[in-house]
Amino acid sequence: MLEKDTIAAISTGLSEGGIGMIRISGDDAIEICDKIYKGKQKLIDVESHTIHYGHIYDGDTLLDEVMVSVMRGPRTYTREDVVEINCHGSVFLLKEILSLVLRSGARPAQPGEFTKRAFLNGRIDLSQAESVMDVISSQNEIAAKNSLRQLDGHLKNQIVSMRQKLIYEIAYIESALDDPEHISLDGYGDHLSEVIRPIMDEISKLISSAKDGSFIKNGIKTVIVGKPNVGKSSLLNVLAKKERAIVTDIPGTTRDTLEEMISFGEFSLHMIDTAGIRDTDDKVEKIGVKKAISMVDEADLVLYVVDSTFALDQDDFDLMEKISDEKVIVLLNKSDLEVKVSEEDILKHLPKKKIISISAKEHTGLDELKEEIRSMFFSGEIALNNEIFITNERQKFSLEEANRSLSQVCGSIENDMPEDFFSIDLMDAYESLGKIIGESLEEDLVNQIFSKFCMGK
């Protein structure tokens, strides 16, 4: 699975910036860079983990002034020799230098190949490798902290500890079956139950964290609904802190959905603005209204915006009926003006729903909205402490498989089944947990996982 040729890629974003970086990894990384670098001394002669000033040349043609980092394996990200060329952040220059590196003996790195090599060379396990992309794509504070904790090995250590306990019991059973005269299994079922119950509790806690983990990683899918001209698009613009949606006095301005990731610091909302919902004869607007209603069924949270300066009408009553079974926060907008809709008017149709008075124009009520969402989805608190949130469906599935296997062990103990039945299911649980950290994985799955990474990482 591990290829030993030398790879190279641009590891910074392909947009203009002050500095850009080309990363090279492999046995020939230093020699290849020496072919194009000119400085006070050859890179092959310098000490590891040092930085050197010089220039990159294509033959006799000067390409750029650079700083080059030389790091010899195994004390590198990939555990191979690594060279990083830091040049000016021109996209043209980055591509020219990368092309020169490739012509000098390297090949283009595949997406995620540097991290894949770090995994295959044993520097990180698979849960840590997957957390690398989670760190890069973090949309909020807690997502970044959770990813960094996984990158630091917290999930890995938890999984390794559970597997060590299971393999000890598997080995004990096998030894006892091979040598029953010297190793007794009398009362072993009770002992085994005491071992696996805490493990099952630990696994169950990780599985239950996956829902919050999804909200943390992907954002709470939040759909804004309401009649035309109640301030839905204005609310989106205020929360996004930019003019994301067109706002006019003409009803039906928004015909399609608009999506934006809104950061509230610790957590994010995947917010979707929809067409105003009303009875209309306009063919295009009808499509938008139908789409808006369908989005409600897919939402984690519905923000129902009401223009509090107008009395409720039949369109309001119909919409409230449609969203009554959803997780809803009612926003009485335009509270800075004379209001004609009270909380009691809403509660007649949406009992027990949270109602907040806001003004999208004056930016009032938004802190209360944030606190209510936090309370709804995170029990009022978002704190990592020593807790790990599972944000990966593959990891969640493997945990569920392990829990099922351990449940079967408990069933076998209760039914006084022979001890070799314990061993089979214990091994299945051991293998399932191993998939999380990258043991017992097929090559195709490894390739599929790393193919989702960004280029140069």
C-alpha positions as CSV (number, residue, x, y, z in Angstrom):
1,M,0.0,0.0,0.0
2,L,2.9,2.4,0.8
3,E,4.7,3.9,-2.3
4,K,8.2,5.1,-1.6
5,D,8.6,7.5,-4.5
6,T,9.0,11.2,-3.9
7,I,5.9,13.3,-4.0
8,A,5.3,17.1,-4.2
9,A,2.3,19.5,-4.1
10,I,1.4,23.1,-3.3
11,S,0.3,23.0,0.3
12,T,-1.1,26.6,0.6
13,G,-4.2,27.9,-1.1
14,L,-4.2,28.7,-4.8
15,S,-4.9,32.4,-4.3
16,E,-2.6,35.4,-4.1
17,G,-0.9,35.8,-0.8
18,G,2.3,37.0,0.9
19,I,3.8,33.5,1.0
20,G,3.2,30.2,-0.7
21,M,4.6,26.7,0.0
22,I,5.5,23.7,-2.0
23,R,6.0,20.5,0.1
24,I,8.2,17.6,-1.1
25,S,8.3,14.2,0.7
26,G,10.3,11.1,0.0
27,D,13.8,9.5,-0.1
28,D,14.9,11.9,-2.9
29,A,13.3,15.1,-1.6
30,I,16.5,16.8,-0.6
31,E,18.4,15.8,-3.7
32,I,15.6,16.9,-6.0
33,C,15.5,20.3,-4.3
34,D,19.3,20.7,-4.6
35,K,18.9,20.5,-8.4
36,I,16.9,23.8,-8.4
37,Y,18.1,25.6,-5.3
38,K,21.1,27.9,-5.0
39,G,22.3,29.1,-1.6
40,K,25.4,29.2,0.6
41,Q,25.6,25.4,0.7
42,K,24.0,22.3,-0.7
43,L,20.9,21.2,1.1
44,I,22.2,17.7,1.3
45,D,25.0,19.0,3.6
46,V,22.8,21.0,6.0
47,E,21.6,19.8,9.4
48,S,18.0,18.5,9.8
49,H,15.2,20.9,10.8
50,T,17.0,24.0,9.6
51,I,15.8,26.8,7.3
52,H,18.0,28.3,4.5
53,Y,17.8,31.4,2.4
54,G,18.5,31.2,-1.3
55,H,17.0,31.2,-4.8
56,I,15.2,28.8,-7.1
57,Y,16.5,28.6,-10.7
58,D,15.2,26.9,-13.8
59,G,18.5,26.4,-15.5
60,D,20.0,29.9,-15.6
61,T,16.7,31.6,-15.2
62,L,15.9,33.0,-11.7
63,L,12.4,32.1,-10.6
64,D,12.1,33.4,-7.0
65,E,13.8,34.2,-3.7
66,V,12.9,31.6,-1.2
67,M,13.3,30.1,2.3
68,V,13.8,26.3,2.3
69,S,13.1,24.1,5.3
70,V,15.0,20.8,5.4
71,M,13.7,18.0,7.7
72,R,15.1,14.5,7.7
73,G,12.9,11.5,8.6
74,P,11.7,10.1,10.8
75,R,11.1,13.3,12.7
76,T,8.8,14.7,10.1
77,Y,5.1,14.8,9.3
78,T,5.4,11.8,7.0
79,R,8.4,10.2,8.7
80,E,10.2,10.6,5.4
81,D,12.7,13.3,4.3
82,V,10.6,16.5,3.8
83,V,11.6,19.8,2.1
84,E,9.3,22.8,2.1
85,I,10.0,25.6,-0.3
86,N,8.5,28.9,1.0
87,C,8.3,31.4,-1.9
88,H,6.2,34.5,-2.7
89,G,2.5,33.7,-2.9
90,S,2.0,34.3,-6.6
91,V,-0.1,31.5,-8.1
92,F,2.0,31.7,-11.2
93,L,5.2,31.3,-9.3
94,L,3.9,28.4,-7.2
95,K,2.8,26.5,-10.3
96,E,6.2,27.2,-12.0
97,I,8.2,26.0,-9.1
98,L,6.0,22.9,-8.6
99,S,6.4,22.1,-12.3
100,L,10.2,22.5,-11.9
101,V,10.2,20.1,-8.9
102,L,8.2,17.5,-10.9
103,R,10.6,17.8,-13.8
104,S,13.5,17.2,-11.4
105,G,12.2,13.8,-10.3
106,A,9.2,14.1,-8.0
107,R,5.6,13.1,-9.0
108,P,2.4,15.0,-8.1
109,A,1.0,14.0,-4.7
110,Q,-2.6,12.7,-4.7
111,P,-5.1,14.4,-2.4
112,G,-4.3,13.5,1.2
113,E,-1.2,11.6,0.3
114,F,1.1,13.3,2.8
115,T,-1.3,12.4,5.6
116,K,-1.7,9.0,4.2
117,R,2.0,8.4,4.4
118,A,2.0,9.7,8.0
119,F,-0.6,7.1,8.7
120,L,1.0,4.2,6.8
121,N,4.4,5.0,8.4
122,G,2.9,4.8,11.8
123,R,3.2,8.4,12.9
124,I,-0.6,8.8,13.4
125,D,-3.5,6.4,13.5
126,L,-6.6,6.7,11.2
127,S,-8.7,8.7,13.7
128,Q,-5.9,11.3,13.9
129,A,-5.6,11.3,10.1
130,E,-9.3,12.0,9.7
131,S,-9.1,14.8,12.3
132,V,-6.5,16.6,10.2
133,M,-9.2,17.4,7.6
134,D,-11.7,18.2,10.4
135,V,-9.2,20.8,11.8
136,I,-8.8,22.3,8.3
137,S,-12.5,22.6,7.7
138,S,-13.5,23.7,11.2
139,Q,-16.3,26.2,11.1
140,N,-16.4,27.2,14.8
141,E,-14.4,27.2,18.0
142,I,-15.6,23.9,19.5
143,A,-15.2,22.0,16.2
144,A,-11.6,23.1,16.1
145,K,-11.0,22.1,19.7
146,N,-12.6,18.7,19.2
147,S,-10.6,18.0,16.1
148,L,-7.4,19.1,17.8
149,R,-8.1,16.8,20.7
150,Q,-8.6,13.9,18.3
151,L,-5.4,14.9,16.5
152,D,-3.6,14.8,19.8
153,G,-4.7,11.2,20.2
154,H,-7.5,11.3,22.8
155,L,-9.9,9.1,20.8
156,K,-7.0,6.8,19.8
157,N,-5.9,6.3,23.4
158,Q,-9.5,5.6,24.4
159,I,-9.9,3.0,21.7
160,V,-6.5,1.4,22.4
161,S,-7.4,1.0,26.1
162,M,-10.7,-0.7,25.3
163,R,-9.0,-3.1,22.8
164,Q,-6.3,-4.0,25.3
165,K,-8.9,-5.1,27.8
166,L,-10.7,-7.1,25.2
167,I,-7.7,-8.8,23.8
168,Y,-6.6,-9.8,27.3
169,E,-9.9,-11.6,27.9
170,I,-9.7,-13.2,24.4
171,A,-6.2,-14.5,25.2
172,Y,-7.3,-15.8,28.6
173,I,-10.3,-17.7,27.1
174,E,-8.1,-19.3,24.4
175,S,-5.4,-20.2,27.0
176,A,-8.0,-21.8,29.3
177,L,-9.6,-23.8,26.5
178,D,-6.1,-25.1,25.5
179,D,-5.0,-25.8,29.1
180,P,-8.1,-26.4,31.2
181,E,-6.1,-28.3,33.9
182,H,-4.1,-25.2,34.8
183,I,-6.4,-22.3,33.9
184,S,-9.9,-22.3,35.3
185,L,-13.0,-20.7,33.7
186,D,-15.2,-21.3,36.8
187,G,-17.3,-18.2,37.4
188,Y,-15.6,-16.5,34.4
189,G,-18.8,-15.2,33.0
190,D,-19.4,-13.0,36.0
191,H,-15.8,-11.6,35.7
192,L,-16.2,-11.0,32.0
193,S,-19.5,-9.2,32.5
194,E,-17.7,-6.8,35.0
195,V,-15.1,-6.1,32.3
196,I,-17.3,-5.4,29.3
197,R,-20.1,-3.5,30.9
198,P,-17.9,-0.4,31.5
199,I,-16.5,-0.7,28.0
200,M,-20.1,-0.8,26.6
201,D,-20.9,2.3,28.7
202,E,-17.9,4.0,27.2
203,I,-18.8,3.1,23.7
204,S,-22.4,4.1,24.2
205,K,-21.3,7.5,25.4
206,L,-19.2,8.0,22.3
207,I,-22.1,6.9,20.0
208,S,-24.5,9.3,21.8
209,S,-22.0,12.1,21.2
210,A,-22.3,11.7,17.5
211,K,-25.5,13.7,17.2
212,D,-23.9,16.7,18.9
213,G,-20.8,16.0,17.0
214,S,-22.7,16.3,13.7
215,F,-24.1,19.7,14.8
216,I,-20.6,20.8,15.9
217,K,-18.9,19.7,12.6
218,N,-21.6,20.5,10.0
219,G,-23.6,23.1,11.8
220,I,-27.3,23.0,12.9
221,K,-29.4,22.8,9.7
222,T,-31.6,25.9,10.3
223,V,-34.4,26.8,7.9
224,I,-35.9,30.3,8.0
225,V,-39.6,30.3,7.1
226,G,-42.4,32.9,7.1
227,K,-44.6,34.9,4.8
228,P,-43.1,37.3,2.2
229,N,-41.6,40.5,3.5
230,V,-41.5,39.5,7.2
231,G,-37.7,40.0,7.4
232,K,-36.3,36.5,6.7
233,S,-33.6,37.7,4.3
234,S,-32.8,40.7,6.6
235,L,-32.3,38.2,9.4
236,L,-29.9,36.1,7.2
237,N,-27.9,39.2,6.3
238,V,-27.6,40.3,9.9
239,L,-26.5,36.9,11.1
240,A,-24.1,36.5,8.1
241,K,-22.8,40.0,8.7
242,K,-22.9,40.7,5.0
243,E,-25.5,41.4,2.2
244,R,-26.1,37.7,1.4
245,A,-29.7,38.1,0.3
246,I,-31.5,40.7,-1.7
247,V,-33.9,42.7,0.4
248,T,-36.7,44.8,-1.2
249,D,-40.3,45.9,-0.3
250,I,-41.6,43.7,-3.1
251,P,-43.2,40.5,-1.9
252,G,-41.7,37.3,-3.3
253,T,-38.2,38.7,-3.9
254,T,-36.7,35.4,-2.7
255,R,-37.7,32.7,-5.1
256,D,-35.1,30.0,-4.3
257,T,-33.2,28.9,-1.2
258,L,-30.1,30.8,-0.1
259,E,-27.6,28.9,2.1
260,E,-24.9,30.4,4.5
261,M,-22.8,29.0,7.3
262,I,-23.2,31.3,10.3
263,S,-20.7,31.1,13.1
264,F,-21.9,31.8,16.6
265,G,-18.4,31.4,18.0
266,E,-18.6,28.0,19.7
267,F,-21.1,26.5,17.2
268,S,-22.4,27.1,13.7
269,L,-25.8,27.3,11.9
270,H,-26.1,25.9,8.4
271,M,-28.7,28.5,7.6
272,I,-31.2,28.3,4.7
273,D,-33.3,31.3,3.7
274,T,-36.5,30.3,1.8
275,A,-39.1,31.9,-0.3
276,G,-42.0,33.6,1.5
277,I,-44.7,31.0,2.1
278,R,-48.2,32.2,0.9
279,D,-51.0,31.2,-1.4
280,T,-49.9,32.5,-4.8
281,D,-50.8,32.2,-8.5
282,D,-47.2,33.0,-9.7
283,K,-45.8,29.8,-11.2
284,V,-42.2,30.5,-10.3
285,E,-43.1,31.6,-6.7
286,K,-45.2,28.5,-6.3
287,I,-42.1,26.4,-6.9
288,G,-40.2,28.4,-4.3
289,V,-43.0,28.0,-1.8
290,K,-43.1,24.2,-2.4
291,K,-39.3,24.0,-1.9
292,A,-39.4,26.0,1.3
293,I,-42.0,23.7,2.8
294,S,-40.0,20.6,1.8
295,M,-36.9,22.1,3.5
296,V,-38.8,22.2,6.8
297,D,-38.9,18.4,6.9
298,E,-35.1,18.2,6.5
299,A,-34.3,20.9,9.1
300,D,-32.8,20.4,12.6
301,L,-34.3,23.8,13.6
302,V,-37.0,26.0,12.1
303,L,-36.9,29.8,12.6
304,Y,-40.4,31.0,12.0
305,V,-40.3,34.8,11.3
306,V,-43.4,36.8,11.9
307,D,-43.9,40.5,11.0
308,S,-45.3,41.6,14.4
309,T,-46.7,44.9,12.9
310,F,-49.4,43.0,11.0
311,A,-52.1,40.8,12.5
312,L,-51.9,37.1,11.8
313,D,-53.9,35.8,8.7
314,Q,-54.7,32.5,7.1
315,D,-51.3,32.1,5.6
316,D,-49.8,32.3,9.1
317,F,-52.3,29.8,10.4
318,D,-51.6,27.3,7.6
319,L,-47.8,27.7,8.0
320,M,-48.0,27.2,11.8
321,E,-49.9,24.0,11.3
322,K,-47.2,22.8,8.9
323,I,-44.4,23.4,11.4
324,S,-46.2,22.5,14.6
325,D,-44.3,19.2,15.0
326,E,-40.9,20.6,14.3
327,K,-38.3,22.1,16.6
328,V,-39.3,25.7,16.2
329,I,-38.3,29.1,17.5
330,V,-40.8,31.9,16.7
331,L,-39.2,35.3,16.0
332,L,-41.5,38.3,16.3
333,N,-39.7,40.7,14.0
334,K,-39.9,44.5,13.8
335,S,-40.3,44.7,17.6
336,D,-38.9,48.3,17.3
337,L,-42.2,49.4,15.8
338,E,-45.8,49.3,17.0
339,V,-46.7,45.6,17.3
340,K,-50.0,43.9,16.6
341,V,-49.0,40.3,17.3
342,S,-48.5,39.1,20.9
343,E,-47.0,35.9,22.3
344,E,-50.4,34.7,23.3
345,D,-51.6,35.0,19.6
346,I,-48.8,32.6,18.6
347,L,-49.1,30.2,21.5
348,K,-52.8,29.5,20.6
349,H,-51.4,27.8,17.5
350,L,-47.9,26.8,18.5
351,P,-48.1,25.9,22.2
352,K,-44.9,25.4,24.2
353,K,-42.8,26.9,21.4
354,K,-40.1,29.5,22.3
355,I,-41.0,33.0,21.2
356,I,-38.4,35.8,20.9
357,S,-39.0,39.4,20.0
358,I,-36.3,40.7,17.6
359,S,-35.6,43.5,15.3
360,A,-33.4,42.6,12.3
361,K,-33.1,46.3,11.6
362,E,-31.9,47.3,15.1
363,H,-30.1,44.0,15.7
364,T,-31.9,43.3,18.9
365,G,-32.9,39.9,20.3
366,L,-30.1,38.1,18.6
367,D,-28.2,37.3,21.8
368,E,-31.3,35.7,23.2
369,L,-31.7,33.7,20.0
370,K,-28.2,32.4,20.4
371,E,-28.7,31.4,24.0
372,E,-32.0,29.6,23.1
373,I,-30.3,27.6,20.4
374,R,-27.5,26.6,22.7
375,S,-30.0,25.5,25.3
376,M,-32.0,23.5,22.7
377,F,-29.1,21.6,21.2
378,F,-26.4,21.5,23.8
379,S,-28.3,21.6,27.1
380,G,-27.2,25.2,27.6
381,E,-23.5,24.4,27.7
382,I,-20.9,23.6,25.1
383,A,-17.7,22.5,26.9
384,L,-15.2,19.9,25.8
385,N,-13.4,19.3,29.1
386,N,-12.2,15.7,28.6
387,E,-15.1,14.7,26.4
388,I,-14.7,13.6,22.8
389,F,-17.4,14.2,20.2
390,I,-17.7,11.7,17.4
391,T,-18.1,13.7,14.1
392,N,-17.4,10.8,11.7
393,E,-20.0,8.5,10.4
394,R,-17.5,5.7,9.7
395,Q,-16.3,5.8,13.3
396,K,-19.9,5.9,14.6
397,F,-20.8,2.8,12.5
398,S,-17.7,0.9,13.9
399,L,-18.6,1.8,17.5
400,E,-22.2,0.5,16.9
401,E,-20.8,-2.7,15.5
402,A,-18.6,-3.2,18.5
403,N,-21.5,-2.5,20.9
404,R,-23.6,-5.1,19.1
405,S,-20.9,-7.7,19.5
406,L,-20.5,-7.0,23.2
407,S,-24.2,-7.2,23.6
408,Q,-24.1,-10.6,22.2
409,V,-21.4,-11.5,24.7
410,C,-23.7,-10.4,27.5
411,G,-26.5,-12.5,26.0
412,S,-24.2,-15.6,25.9
413,I,-23.2,-15.0,29.5
414,E,-26.8,-14.8,30.6
415,N,-27.7,-18.0,28.7
416,D,-24.7,-19.9,30.1
417,M,-23.2,-20.5,26.6
418,P,-19.8,-22.1,26.2
419,E,-16.8,-19.8,26.6
420,D,-15.7,-20.1,23.0
421,F,-18.9,-18.2,22.1
422,F,-17.6,-15.3,24.2
423,S,-14.3,-15.4,22.3
424,I,-15.9,-15.1,18.9
425,D,-18.0,-12.0,19.7
426,L,-15.2,-10.4,21.7
427,M,-12.9,-10.7,18.7
428,D,-15.6,-9.1,16.5
429,A,-15.8,-6.2,18.9
430,Y,-12.0,-6.0,19.0
431,E,-11.9,-5.9,15.1
432,S,-14.6,-3.3,14.9
433,L,-12.8,-0.9,17.3
434,G,-9.6,-1.5,15.3
435,K,-11.3,-0.1,12.2
436,I,-11.6,3.3,14.0
437,I,-7.8,3.6,14.5
438,G,-6.9,2.0,11.1
439,E,-6.2,-1.6,12.0
440,S,-7.9,-4.4,10.0
441,L,-8.7,-2.0,7.1
442,E,-8.7,-2.9,3.4
443,E,-6.6,-0.9,1.1
444,D,-9.6,0.3,-1.0
445,L,-11.2,1.8,2.1
446,V,-7.9,3.6,3.1
447,N,-7.6,5.0,-0.4
448,Q,-11.2,6.1,-0.3
449,I,-10.8,7.9,3.0
450,F,-7.7,9.9,2.0
451,S,-9.1,10.7,-1.5
452,K,-11.5,13.2,0.3
453,F,-8.6,15.2,1.7
454,C,-7.5,18.5,0.1
455,M,-4.4,18.6,-2.1
456,G,-1.1,19.2,-0.5
457,K,-2.1,17.8,2.9
